[in-house]
Amino acid sequence: MSFSLLPEFFAFLGVDVFVAMSLLTCLLDDYFPKTLPYVFQAGAIGGYVHILISKEFLALFGDYMRFWYCFLYLAVALANVIALNVYLAVIKKEWGLAKIFSGTVVFPAVFVSVFFISNYTSQFAEFYLLQMAMLFSALVLGLSISVLLSPKIIRKYWKRR
């Protein structure tokens, strides 16, 4: 018996990302605006409404269309996670917290999402090259975040100019 993902899995994954971001911004309320957790909760509720509405259109839309609008929702959720990391690093100048946040939240969220997307797309065609490229890009992303967000490297770069 083979296991195949439904496209709505990505919408549920996006909802989970929004709920997790809401909880993290509540825990780190000294670093983020007070209304931000509520924005993420509204995004999660929007995802549930999205799934509820798409349930009515299962027969009308094929897997291809359902994948793309669920993927778009997941991409918006991941973009919010990356934006929070950039906010910590650039606006708040919390380099240490931004590195911790990228290593414990951003990188795992992106990596898990890429894993499931590549798993879903591989059931339609053999995308081993795509999976290897995603694995390589995840490795480069993980290593470069810690290097690029190092305050010493940034200070050396600005002193040269």
Protein Blocks (a to p, Z undefined) as FASTA:
>chain_A
ZZdddfklmmmmmmmmmmmmmmmmmmmmmlpcfklmmmmmmmmmmmmmmmmmmmmmmmmp
cfklmmmmmmmmmmmmmmmmmmmmmmmmmmnopaklmmmmmmmmmmmmmmmmmmmmmmmm
mmmpccfkmmmmmmmmmmmmmmmmmmmmpmklmmmmmmmZZ
